[in-house]
């Protein structure tokens, strides 16, 4: 970044603010905001470490408030391992797909995921090892190919009978773990280390978003349902915006 290119700088700063805001409110979703926007200016293996580094730092900060219960630790370790194994496959296959196709896929996934959660399905099921493996493998694959890994696991936890606070902490820890694996894997498979200088711009913007979310929570006592609704509508608007820009 020898000379300032204001377009990627602006997109990175804007997406990082929204990403931090969403992550602070719901425990996940930063990558769902940032990745589709950053696809306009960066290659997938390049922007994944940027997004994942901010998510990881945000997760470290949130871990002081959202703890994973002892009974959930075997689950989180198992899901981290499966997602880490699926990551390289997603990155490898993304090299054979056009960036336009990836944009459409990622935006469509976000819209379907958000609409599904807004519909608040009434059925629930118990968490299981089979469910852990399925959700985490899909998360790892999608993270490697599109830069988003939260939806499969978020759907998995939110469709269970687990309380929102417990699910939010578990989901946040899962996101933080796969962020670490994604940074290493993407850097080794084509991302290099040039992304580090862009990360220095993303970090303050991301934490500004988290600060704004904290202020919002202090300003108004939002219920769990209200938090999820706000986040999901933001995700839908962002995804529709990306599809609209592609269409014109």
Secondary structure, DSSP 8 states (H G I E B T S, - for coil): --S--HHHHHHHHHHHHHHHHHHHHHS--HHHHHHHHHTTTS-HHHHHHHHHHHHHHHHHHHTTTS---GGGHHHHHHHHHHHHHHHHHHHHHHTTS-HHHHHHHHHHHHHHHHHHHHTT-S--B---HHHHHHHHHHHHHHHHHHS--HHHHHHHHHTBS--HHHHHHHHHHHHHHHHHHHHHHHIIIII-STTHHHHHHHHHHHHHHHHHHHHHHHHS---HHHHHHHHHHHHHHHHHHHHHHHH-
